[in-house]
Amino acid sequence: MMKNRWGVRWILGSVLMACLALAAPAAIMAENGTTYYVAPGGNDAWPGTVTKPWASIDHAATMMQPGDTALIRAGEYNEWVETRQTGSVGAPITFRAYPGENPVLDGSGVGGSTGFNIAGGHSYIHIEGLTIRDFTGYGLALWGNNQHIEIVGVEIADNGTGIQLTEFGIPGGVVEHLLIDDSDIHDNRLAGINCAPGPCRHVQITGTTSSNNGESGVSSADGFAVETGEDISVERCTASGNTGDGFDIKASQTDLSRSLAWGNDRDGVKLWGAGVSLTNNISRDNLQAGVVLISGGAYTMTHNTVAHNDADVSGYALCVACDAPAATDVRMYNNVFAFNGGPIYFGESVSLSADHNIYYNQIDLEIRAEFTVRRDFSRQDINYGLWCIETGNGCHSGAVDPMFVDGANRNYRLQSGVLSSPAIDSGSNTWGADVDFDGVSRPQGDIVDIGAFEYWQAQHIVLLPLIAR
C-alpha cells in the first residue's frame, strides 16, 4: 500500500491540492451518491474531498456505497484494488480517471497478483480511464457472478492476463451484461481478454485493441477468447500480434463485425457455436488460417476479406468443420478470399449455401469440399461453372484477382478505372450489409460490392488509412 510512503512529497501534494481547489468543487452529492477524490499526496484519514483527497484507490473501494463515484487524479498508485460493495440498478459504483488525467495502477513489487479485482457477486461497477500494469497475475479480473459491468477507456499492459472474466476458483460463476469499450489491452504475458471457464453472456466489446499478448511459444494466448457463453458482440476491434489466435470465441449467438485480425501466430478468427455471424471483417497475415469455423455450428459469413494468411502454405484460407464430421451449416455471401497460402476447405458434414464470392488463392486448388464427389475444384473449375454444377453453389462467383487498391501494402479497398475490381457491383443485395468496414453505407450504386469495403469515389481522394484507430 502507499499510505505511509510520502514524507516531503505528502506536504508538496497538500499544497498542490489546495491550488486545485480554486478550479474544482469539493466532494459533492452526485445524482445517486457522493463524488470522492483520490490523489497522490492524499491521506486515507481525510474525507476524500478535492482539497483533502484519499491516497489509495483501494481505500476508496472500502468506503464507497452504491451510486458513489471516485475521481482518481494522475499519478502512480502502487497497490492492488478490490471492490467491497456491489452497486445497484441506477446506482453503480464508479472508479473514473479525473477528466484529462491518467492515473496508473502499478503492480511493481505489490504482493497481490491481480491489479483490479471485481469481487465475486459484485455488479453494477463502472471503471473508466485507468492504466493497469505490471501485475504478476490478472490486470483486471471479474471473479464470477458479476452483472452490468462497464470497462471503458482502460489500458492494460505487462500483466499475466490482461482481463480475466470468471475464474476457476469460483465454480459456476458467470459474467453477464458486460461492456468493454475503447480500450487497449497489450503486451501481457498470456491472453489479452479471456473468459474462462465462463460462461460469459450478453457481452459487448467495441472499439478495443488486444495486441502483442503472449510470450514466445504460448499458443493459447489469444487476443479475444471466450470458452463458453452466448450473445457475444464484438465490433470495430483489432486483434494483432498475439501468440495464439486473434479472436477465439466458443459461444452461440456471436456477432463479429467490422473487426481486424492480423499478424497473429495462429488463426486470425476461430468461431464455435450456433447463430454465429461474421460481417465486414478483415483477416490478414495470420500464420495459420484466416478463418476457422468449428464443426457443429451454424455460421453466416458476409462481406469479409480474408487475404495473405497461411504463410507456410500448410493449411487453409478458410477451414470449415476441419476438426470433426459433425453437421455444420454455413451461409457464405459477398466475401473475398485472396492471396492466401492455402485453399478453402469444407468438411464432409457441411451444409453449404454460398454465392457471390471471389476466390484467388491457388490456381490448381481453390476449394476442397469433402461433401462432394469431385472433392477438389481448381480456379478453372469455378470459372467454367463446374463448382456450380456439382454443388449448386457459386453460380455467380469467380476465381479472379479482386484488384485491390494496394494489396502489397494491405489496402484492400477496391480499384476502379480501366482496371476496375470485379468485386464492384457484383454482390448479392439480399445478403448485403448496411455499411462496410469503414462505416460507408451500402450500396453506393444499385448493387453491393463484394468484400469488406464498398467502393466510393471519395475514398481515392481522401486516401483513408486501413485502420483509423
C-alpha positions as CSV (number, residue, x, y, z in Angstrom):
1,M,0.0,0.0,0.0
2,M,1.1,3.6,-0.3
3,K,-0.4,5.2,2.8
4,N,2.9,5.8,4.7
5,R,5.5,6.3,2.0
6,W,5.3,10.0,1.1
7,G,7.1,12.3,3.6
8,V,8.0,15.6,1.9
9,R,6.1,14.5,-1.2
10,W,2.9,14.4,1.0
11,I,3.5,18.1,2.0
12,L,4.0,19.2,-1.6
13,G,0.9,17.2,-2.6
14,S,-1.1,19.0,0.0
15,V,-0.1,22.4,-1.4
16,L,-1.0,21.2,-4.9
17,M,-4.4,20.0,-3.7
18,A,-5.1,23.5,-2.2
19,C,-4.3,25.1,-5.5
20,L,-6.5,22.8,-7.4
21,A,-9.4,23.7,-5.1
22,L,-9.6,27.1,-7.0
23,A,-10.7,25.2,-10.1
24,A,-12.6,22.2,-8.8
25,P,-15.5,21.7,-6.3
26,A,-15.3,19.9,-3.0
27,A,-16.9,16.5,-2.6
28,I,-20.5,16.8,-4.0
29,M,-23.5,14.7,-3.9
30,A,-23.9,13.1,-7.3
31,E,-27.3,12.2,-8.7
32,N,-27.3,8.9,-6.9
33,G,-24.4,9.3,-4.4
34,T,-21.3,11.1,-3.4
35,T,-18.3,12.0,-5.6
36,Y,-15.0,11.4,-3.9
37,Y,-11.4,12.1,-4.9
38,V,-8.2,10.1,-4.8
39,A,-4.7,11.6,-5.4
40,P,-1.0,11.1,-4.8
41,G,-0.3,13.3,-1.8
42,G,-3.7,12.5,-0.3
43,N,-4.4,10.8,3.0
44,D,-6.8,8.0,3.7
45,A,-7.7,9.6,7.0
46,W,-9.0,12.6,5.2
47,P,-12.7,12.9,4.0
48,G,-11.9,12.3,0.2
49,T,-12.8,15.8,-0.9
50,V,-10.9,17.5,-3.8
51,T,-8.8,19.5,-1.3
52,K,-8.4,16.6,1.1
53,P,-8.4,13.5,-1.1
54,W,-7.7,9.9,-0.2
55,A,-4.4,8.4,-1.1
56,S,-5.5,4.9,-2.1
57,I,-7.9,3.7,-4.7
58,D,-8.4,0.6,-2.6
59,H,-9.3,2.7,0.4
60,A,-12.0,4.4,-1.8
61,A,-13.3,0.9,-2.6
62,T,-13.7,0.2,1.1
63,M,-15.7,3.5,1.6
64,M,-17.9,3.7,-1.4
65,Q,-21.6,2.9,-1.4
66,P,-24.0,2.3,-4.4
67,G,-24.2,5.5,-6.5
68,D,-20.8,6.8,-5.4
69,T,-18.0,7.9,-7.7
70,A,-14.3,8.1,-7.1
71,L,-12.4,10.5,-9.4
72,I,-8.8,9.5,-9.5
73,R,-6.1,12.0,-10.1
74,A,-3.0,11.4,-12.3
75,G,-0.1,9.6,-10.8
76,E,1.1,6.2,-9.8
77,Y,-0.7,4.0,-7.3
78,N,1.4,1.1,-6.2
79,E,-1.3,-1.1,-4.8
80,W,-4.0,-3.6,-5.8
81,V,-7.7,-2.9,-5.6
82,E,-10.7,-5.0,-4.6
83,T,-14.4,-3.9,-4.6
84,R,-16.1,-4.2,-1.2
85,Q,-19.6,-3.3,-2.2
86,T,-21.9,-4.1,-5.1
87,G,-23.7,-1.3,-7.0
88,S,-27.3,-1.5,-7.8
89,V,-29.8,-0.6,-10.6
90,G,-29.5,3.2,-11.3
91,A,-26.7,3.5,-8.7
92,P,-23.4,2.0,-9.9
93,I,-20.1,2.3,-8.1
94,T,-17.8,4.2,-10.4
95,F,-14.0,4.4,-10.5
96,R,-13.1,7.0,-13.1
97,A,-9.9,9.0,-14.1
98,Y,-10.2,12.6,-13.3
99,P,-11.0,14.4,-16.6
100,G,-8.0,14.8,-18.8
101,E,-5.7,12.8,-16.4
102,N,-4.1,9.4,-16.5
103,P,-3.9,7.5,-13.2
104,V,-1.8,4.3,-13.2
105,L,-2.4,1.3,-11.0
106,D,1.1,-0.3,-10.9
107,G,1.9,-3.7,-9.5
108,S,5.7,-3.4,-9.3
109,G,6.6,-5.0,-6.0
110,V,3.0,-5.4,-4.9
111,G,2.1,-8.7,-3.2
112,G,-1.3,-9.1,-4.7
113,S,-1.2,-10.8,-8.1
114,T,-4.3,-9.1,-9.6
115,G,-4.5,-5.3,-10.2
116,F,-8.2,-4.5,-10.1
117,N,-10.5,-7.1,-8.6
118,I,-14.2,-7.0,-9.1
119,A,-15.2,-9.4,-6.3
120,G,-17.5,-12.4,-6.9
121,G,-21.1,-11.4,-6.7
122,H,-20.5,-7.7,-7.2
123,S,-22.4,-6.0,-10.0
124,Y,-23.1,-2.5,-11.4
125,I,-19.5,-1.4,-11.4
126,H,-18.0,1.2,-13.8
127,I,-14.3,1.5,-14.4
128,E,-13.0,4.2,-16.7
129,G,-9.7,5.8,-17.9
130,L,-7.3,3.8,-15.7
131,T,-4.0,2.3,-16.8
132,I,-3.2,-1.1,-15.1
133,R,0.2,-2.6,-15.5
134,D,2.9,-4.9,-14.1
135,F,0.8,-7.3,-12.1
136,T,2.0,-11.0,-12.0
137,G,-1.5,-12.4,-12.5
138,Y,-4.5,-10.6,-14.0
139,G,-4.5,-6.9,-14.8
140,L,-8.3,-6.7,-14.2
141,A,-10.5,-9.7,-13.1
142,L,-14.2,-10.3,-12.8
143,W,-14.2,-13.3,-10.4
144,G,-17.7,-14.5,-11.3
145,N,-21.4,-13.9,-10.7
146,N,-20.9,-10.3,-11.9
147,Q,-23.5,-8.4,-13.9
148,H,-23.8,-5.0,-15.5
149,I,-20.0,-4.2,-15.5
150,E,-18.6,-1.4,-17.7
151,I,-14.9,-1.1,-18.6
152,V,-14.2,2.0,-20.7
153,G,-11.1,3.6,-22.0
154,V,-8.6,1.5,-20.0
155,E,-5.1,0.5,-20.9
156,I,-3.9,-2.9,-19.5
157,A,-0.4,-3.9,-20.2
158,D,2.5,-6.1,-19.0
159,N,0.5,-8.3,-16.7
160,G,-0.1,-12.0,-16.7
161,T,-3.5,-12.0,-18.4
162,G,-5.0,-8.6,-19.4
163,I,-8.7,-9.0,-18.5
164,Q,-9.9,-12.2,-16.9
165,L,-13.7,-12.9,-17.0
166,T,-14.7,-15.6,-14.5
167,E,-12.2,-17.8,-12.6
168,F,-11.8,-21.5,-11.9
169,G,-11.7,-20.7,-8.2
170,I,-15.4,-19.8,-8.3
171,P,-17.2,-22.8,-9.8
172,G,-20.3,-21.9,-11.7
173,G,-19.5,-18.2,-11.7
174,V,-21.0,-16.3,-14.7
175,V,-20.4,-12.8,-16.2
176,E,-23.4,-11.2,-17.8
177,H,-24.2,-7.8,-19.3
178,L,-20.6,-6.7,-19.7
179,L,-19.3,-3.7,-21.8
180,I,-15.7,-3.3,-22.8
181,D,-15.2,-0.1,-24.9
182,D,-12.4,2.0,-26.3
183,S,-9.7,0.1,-24.5
184,D,-6.1,-1.0,-25.3
185,I,-5.0,-4.4,-24.0
186,H,-1.4,-5.2,-25.0
187,D,1.9,-6.9,-24.2
188,N,0.5,-9.2,-21.5
189,R,2.3,-12.5,-20.9
190,L,-0.8,-14.6,-21.5
191,A,-4.1,-13.8,-23.1
192,G,-5.5,-10.3,-23.8
193,I,-9.2,-10.7,-22.9
194,N,-10.1,-14.2,-21.6
195,C,-13.4,-15.6,-20.5
196,A,-12.5,-19.0,-18.9
197,P,-14.1,-21.1,-17.7
198,G,-17.1,-18.9,-18.3
199,P,-19.9,-18.7,-19.2
200,C,-20.0,-15.1,-20.4
201,R,-23.3,-13.9,-21.7
202,H,-24.6,-10.7,-23.2
203,V,-21.1,-9.3,-23.7
204,Q,-20.4,-6.2,-25.9
205,I,-16.9,-5.3,-26.9
206,T,-16.4,-2.3,-29.1
207,G,-13.5,-0.2,-30.4
208,T,-11.0,-2.2,-28.4
209,T,-7.5,-3.5,-29.4
210,S,-5.9,-6.6,-28.0
211,S,-2.3,-6.9,-29.3
212,N,1.1,-8.5,-28.8
213,N,-0.1,-10.7,-26.0
214,G,1.6,-14.0,-25.2
215,E,5.2,-14.9,-24.6
216,S,7.0,-16.8,-27.3
217,G,5.6,-20.3,-27.6
218,V,2.4,-19.7,-25.6
219,S,0.0,-20.8,-28.3
220,S,-3.1,-20.3,-26.0
221,A,-2.5,-16.5,-25.7
222,D,-5.4,-15.3,-27.8
223,G,-6.4,-11.7,-28.3
224,F,-10.1,-12.2,-27.5
225,A,-11.1,-15.5,-26.0
226,V,-14.4,-16.9,-24.7
227,E,-14.5,-20.6,-23.6
228,T,-18.3,-20.8,-23.1
229,G,-21.2,-18.4,-23.4
230,E,-23.8,-16.8,-25.6
231,D,-24.7,-13.4,-27.1
232,I,-21.2,-12.0,-27.7
233,S,-21.0,-8.9,-29.8
234,V,-17.5,-7.7,-31.0
235,E,-17.5,-4.6,-33.2
236,R,-14.7,-2.4,-34.5
237,C,-12.0,-4.3,-32.6
238,T,-8.4,-5.3,-33.5
239,A,-6.5,-8.5,-32.6
240,S,-2.9,-8.4,-33.7
241,G,0.5,-9.9,-32.9
242,N,-0.8,-12.4,-30.4
243,T,0.9,-15.7,-30.0
244,G,-2.4,-17.6,-30.1
245,D,-5.5,-16.8,-32.2
246,G,-6.8,-13.3,-32.8
247,F,-10.4,-14.0,-32.0
248,D,-11.3,-17.4,-30.4
249,I,-14.9,-17.4,-29.3
250,K,-16.7,-20.5,-28.3
251,A,-20.2,-19.1,-27.9
252,S,-23.6,-19.2,-29.6
253,Q,-25.1,-16.1,-31.0
254,T,-21.7,-14.5,-31.6
255,D,-21.6,-11.4,-33.9
256,L,-18.1,-10.3,-35.1
257,S,-18.3,-7.2,-37.3
258,R,-16.0,-4.5,-38.7
259,S,-13.0,-6.0,-36.9
260,L,-9.5,-6.8,-37.9
261,A,-7.3,-9.8,-37.2
262,W,-3.8,-9.6,-38.4
263,G,-0.3,-10.9,-37.7
264,N,-1.3,-13.5,-35.1
265,D,0.7,-16.6,-34.7
266,R,-2.2,-19.0,-35.1
267,D,-5.6,-18.4,-36.7
268,G,-7.0,-14.9,-37.3
269,V,-10.6,-15.8,-36.4
270,K,-11.8,-19.0,-34.8
271,L,-15.5,-19.3,-34.0
272,W,-17.7,-22.0,-32.4
273,G,-21.4,-22.3,-32.0
274,A,-24.9,-21.8,-33.4
275,G,-26.2,-18.5,-34.7
276,V,-22.7,-17.0,-35.4
277,S,-22.3,-14.2,-37.9
278,L,-19.2,-12.6,-39.4
279,T,-19.7,-9.3,-41.2
280,N,-17.3,-6.8,-42.8
281,N,-14.2,-8.2,-41.1
282,I,-10.6,-8.4,-42.4
283,S,-8.3,-11.3,-41.5
284,R,-4.8,-10.9,-42.9
285,D,-1.2,-12.1,-42.4
286,N,-2.0,-14.6,-39.7
287,L,0.4,-17.5,-39.7
288,Q,-2.3,-20.2,-39.9
289,A,-5.9,-19.9,-41.3
290,G,-7.6,-16.7,-41.9
291,V,-10.9,-18.0,-40.6
292,V,-11.8,-21.3,-38.8
293,L,-15.4,-22.3,-38.3
294,I,-15.6,-25.3,-35.9
295,S,-17.8,-28.2,-36.7
296,G,-21.3,-28.5,-35.2
297,G,-22.1,-24.8,-35.5
298,A,-24.2,-22.6,-37.8
299,Y,-22.5,-19.7,-39.4
300,T,-23.2,-16.7,-41.7
301,M,-20.3,-15.0,-43.4
302,T,-21.0,-11.8,-45.4
303,H,-18.7,-9.1,-46.8
304,N,-15.4,-10.3,-45.3
305,T,-11.9,-10.0,-46.8
306,V,-9.6,-12.9,-46.0
307,A,-6.2,-12.3,-47.5
308,H,-2.4,-13.1,-47.2
309,N,-2.9,-15.7,-44.5
310,D,-1.2,-19.1,-44.0
311,A,2.3,-18.1,-45.0
312,D,3.7,-21.6,-44.5
313,V,1.2,-23.0,-47.1
314,S,0.3,-25.9,-45.0
315,G,-3.3,-25.0,-44.0
316,Y,-6.3,-23.2,-45.4
317,A,-7.6,-19.7,-46.1
318,L,-10.9,-20.7,-44.6
319,C,-11.4,-24.0,-42.8
320,V,-15.0,-25.2,-42.1
321,A,-15.5,-28.3,-40.0
322,C,-12.0,-29.5,-40.4
323,D,-11.9,-30.8,-36.9
324,A,-14.7,-33.4,-36.8
325,P,-17.5,-34.8,-39.0
326,A,-20.4,-33.0,-37.2
327,A,-23.3,-31.3,-39.0
328,T,-22.3,-27.7,-39.8
329,D,-24.5,-25.1,-41.5
330,V,-22.7,-22.4,-43.5
331,R,-24.1,-19.4,-45.5
332,M,-21.4,-17.5,-47.3
333,Y,-22.0,-14.5,-49.5
334,N,-20.1,-11.4,-50.8
335,N,-16.7,-12.5,-49.4
336,V,-13.2,-12.2,-50.9
337,F,-10.6,-14.9,-50.3
338,A,-7.3,-13.9,-52.0
339,F,-3.6,-14.4,-51.9
340,N,-3.7,-17.0,-49.1
341,G,-1.3,-19.8,-48.9
342,G,-4.0,-22.5,-48.8
343,P,-7.4,-23.1,-50.4
344,I,-10.9,-23.1,-48.9
345,Y,-11.8,-26.3,-47.0
346,F,-15.3,-27.7,-46.3
347,G,-15.7,-30.8,-44.2
348,E,-17.8,-33.8,-45.2
349,S,-20.7,-32.9,-43.0
350,V,-21.0,-29.3,-44.2
351,S,-24.4,-28.0,-45.5
352,L,-23.4,-25.0,-47.7
353,S,-25.2,-22.1,-49.2
354,A,-22.7,-19.8,-50.9
355,D,-22.6,-17.4,-53.8
356,H,-21.2,-14.0,-55.0
357,N,-17.8,-14.8,-53.6
358,I,-14.3,-14.2,-55.1
359,Y,-11.6,-16.8,-54.7
360,Y,-7.9,-16.2,-55.8
361,N,-5.6,-18.4,-53.7
362,Q,-4.2,-21.4,-55.5
363,I,-4.7,-21.9,-59.3
364,D,-4.8,-25.7,-59.1
365,L,-6.9,-25.9,-55.9
366,E,-9.2,-23.1,-54.8
367,I,-11.8,-25.2,-53.0
368,R,-11.6,-28.6,-51.3
369,A,-15.1,-29.8,-50.5
370,E,-15.3,-33.2,-48.7
371,F,-19.1,-33.3,-49.1
372,T,-18.9,-33.6,-52.9
373,V,-18.0,-36.5,-55.2
374,R,-15.5,-34.4,-57.1
375,R,-13.9,-33.1,-53.9
376,D,-11.3,-30.7,-55.4
377,F,-12.0,-27.6,-57.5
378,S,-9.4,-25.5,-59.4
379,R,-9.7,-21.9,-60.4
380,Q,-10.7,-23.1,-63.9
381,D,-13.4,-25.3,-62.4
382,I,-15.0,-22.4,-60.6
383,N,-14.9,-20.0,-63.6
384,Y,-16.3,-22.7,-66.0
385,G,-19.2,-23.4,-63.7
386,L,-18.2,-26.9,-62.5
387,W,-18.4,-25.8,-58.8
388,C,-21.9,-24.5,-59.5
389,I,-23.0,-27.7,-61.4
390,E,-21.6,-30.0,-58.8
391,T,-22.9,-28.3,-55.6
392,G,-25.5,-25.7,-56.7
393,N,-23.2,-23.0,-55.1
394,G,-21.2,-20.2,-56.6
395,C,-23.1,-19.7,-59.8
396,H,-22.3,-16.0,-59.5
397,S,-18.9,-16.4,-58.0
398,G,-15.5,-16.1,-59.7
399,A,-11.9,-17.2,-59.2
400,V,-10.3,-13.9,-60.3
401,D,-7.9,-11.2,-59.0
402,P,-10.0,-8.9,-56.8
403,M,-7.9,-5.9,-57.9
404,F,-7.3,-4.3,-54.5
405,V,-6.0,-0.7,-54.5
406,D,-2.7,-1.8,-53.0
407,G,-2.7,-5.4,-51.8
408,A,1.1,-5.4,-51.2
409,N,0.6,-2.8,-48.6
410,R,-2.7,-4.3,-47.3
411,N,-5.0,-1.7,-48.6
412,Y,-8.0,-3.9,-49.6
413,R,-10.2,-1.2,-50.9
414,L,-11.4,-1.8,-54.5
415,Q,-9.7,-0.4,-57.5
416,S,-11.7,1.4,-60.2
417,G,-10.9,2.8,-63.6
418,V,-9.5,1.0,-66.6
419,L,-8.6,-2.0,-64.4
420,S,-11.7,-2.0,-62.3
421,S,-12.2,-4.5,-59.5
422,P,-14.6,-7.4,-60.4
423,A,-15.9,-7.1,-56.8
424,I,-17.6,-3.7,-57.6
425,D,-21.4,-4.1,-58.1
426,S,-21.1,-7.9,-58.1
427,G,-22.5,-8.8,-54.7
428,S,-25.9,-10.0,-53.6
429,N,-28.2,-7.3,-52.2
430,T,-30.2,-10.0,-50.4
431,W,-27.1,-10.7,-48.3
432,G,-25.8,-7.1,-48.3
433,A,-24.8,-5.3,-45.1
434,D,-25.9,-1.8,-44.4
435,V,-22.4,-0.4,-44.1
436,D,-18.8,-1.5,-44.8
437,F,-15.7,-1.9,-42.7
438,D,-15.2,1.9,-42.7
439,G,-18.9,2.6,-41.9
440,V,-19.6,3.7,-45.5
441,S,-23.2,3.0,-46.4
442,R,-24.0,0.1,-48.8
443,P,-24.7,0.0,-51.7
444,Q,-23.1,3.1,-53.2
445,G,-24.6,2.1,-56.6
446,D,-27.5,-0.2,-57.3
447,I,-25.7,-3.4,-56.2
448,V,-23.4,-4.0,-53.2
449,D,-19.8,-4.7,-53.7
450,I,-18.0,-7.9,-52.6
451,G,-15.6,-7.8,-49.7
452,A,-15.2,-5.7,-46.6
453,F,-15.1,-2.4,-48.5
454,E,-17.7,-0.7,-50.6
455,Y,-16.3,1.4,-53.4
456,W,-17.0,5.1,-53.3
457,Q,-15.2,7.7,-55.4
458,A,-14.2,10.0,-52.5
459,Q,-12.0,7.2,-50.9
460,H,-9.4,7.7,-53.6
461,I,-9.3,11.4,-52.9
462,V,-9.3,11.2,-49.1
463,L,-6.9,8.1,-49.1
464,L,-8.3,6.7,-45.9
465,P,-5.9,4.5,-43.9
466,L,-6.9,0.9,-43.5
467,I,-7.4,1.3,-39.7
468,A,-8.0,4.7,-38.3
469,R,-7.8,3.8,-34.7
